[in-house]
Amino acid sequence: MLLKSLSTLLMGAAGAFAAAGQLQQVTNFGSNPTGVQMFVYRPSQLAHPTPLIVAVHYCTGTAQAYFSGTQYANQADTHGYIVIYPDAPDPGGCWDVHTDGTLHHDSGGDSLAIASMVRYAISNYGVDPSLVFVTGTSSGAMMTNVLLGAYPDLFKAGSAFSGVPYGCFAGSSLWNSQCATGQLIKTAQQWGDQVRSGYSAFSGTRPKMQFWHGSVDTTLYPQNFFEEIKQWTNVFGVSQTPTSNQTGNPLSNYWRASFGPNVQAIFANGVGHTVPERVDDVLAWFGLTNVRPGNSPSNPPSSTTTTTAPTNPPSNPPTGGTVPHWGQCGGIGWTGATVCESPYTCTASNQYYSQCL
Ligand SMILES: *[C@@H]1O[C@H](CO)[C@@H](O)[C@H](O)[C@H]1NC(C)=O
């Protein structure tokens, strides 16, 4: 009897701390015509301004599996961002990346549910609308492409691991073998037009896109990676010839090609469909590497009356020297050099990250 009430008490105590360290389901988050489920991970201490990463699972996956199988939540404790894990309604766990609804802005499908989750997080968790990012694997990488096309107003950057271009599954059923096997070939213009059709009234700054693919992927053939290069370079109006291409980066069998500051393609030689998520690399692409929990000196949360000094002001003065091309040169909490090597200019990607471009 005593033991039973003691364990009840302990369970009650554990429940009180559920917000930190656990995945929580949220219902009634807004328009959700297909019945996508929303799960959220909120670290006990948030950064201010607060970033949000939407992390989208693969086919047969779940929110819980992607939560425990990737490092995004662990890193949220270090960096103070929130993570949303959507859970696909399809019994096979694949995302709707083919219907007209999902491919178009505020028109329905699974993508609308994810957009609703982002809007909910902005309204209810104080997420900064300029710091919303999306990443995913396989079917989740396809959804990353879809979201950047249909909701360019909501996202600032995406990172897609082993996906296909926006619209590659359009008009088919849940699976499209022609696209999956890399036989759906289009011109850059056609792929770009497809993205622009996702939200034709949009005229703002588009989110930047990073995508990863393995050279021996037999689930979503690597041709899809080359079609993604065509698509996103066209969207940004840049050449398909890279502005830089580093072999052996980030691993010896990889190459990383940049097409200006907004498109980055990373190819893993000898790797199949499972290209491991490199979370540090994704966070760098999102500009979140140096973000930490606490209030930034320049942006205390507006809802708080601050009477004490803000936490963690940068203690080191900027170091001397100049920053090379692509290097970080500023942002909240940045204490390194702020002057770019000639002829590059220090350009803000977001409040946390400026880069020499
Ligand atoms: C980058 O360099 C590698 C190795 O030389 C090459 O195979 C690849 O085609 C290059 N990528 C691009 C997009 O040019």
The ligand as an SDF file (V2000), in Angstrom:
LIG
                    3D

 14 14  0  0  0  0  0  0  0  0999 V2000
   32.5880   18.1760  -57.4290 C   0  0  0  0  0  0  0  0  0  0  0  0
   33.8260   17.5190  -57.5220 O   0  0  0  0  0  0  0  0  0  0  0  0
   33.7340   16.1100  -57.6840 C   0  0  0  0  0  0  0  0  0  0  0  0
   35.1430   15.5420  -57.5960 C   0  0  0  0  0  0  0  0  0  0  0  0
   35.9600   16.1230  -58.5480 O   0  0  0  0  0  0  0  0  0  0  0  0
   33.0530   15.8290  -59.0130 C   0  0  0  0  0  0  0  0  0  0  0  0
   32.9470   14.4330  -59.2080 O   0  0  0  0  0  0  0  0  0  0  0  0
   31.6700   16.4440  -58.9870 C   0  0  0  0  0  0  0  0  0  0  0  0
   31.0270   16.2680  -60.2380 O   0  0  0  0  0  0  0  0  0  0  0  0
   31.7660   17.9450  -58.6900 C   0  0  0  0  0  0  0  0  0  0  0  0
   30.4090   18.4340  -58.4870 N   0  0  0  0  0  0  0  0  0  0  0  0
   29.8600   19.3640  -59.2600 C   0  0  0  0  0  0  0  0  0  0  0  0
   28.4500   19.7460  -58.9370 C   0  0  0  0  0  0  0  0  0  0  0  0
   30.4280   19.8820  -60.1840 O   0  0  0  0  0  0  0  0  0  0  0  0
  1  2  1  0
  1 10  1  0
  2  3  1  0
  3  4  1  0
  3  6  1  0
  4  5  1  0
  6  7  1  0
  6  8  1  0
  8  9  1  0
  8 10  1  0
 10 11  1  0
 11 12  1  0
 12 13  1  0
 12 14  2  0
M  END
$$$$
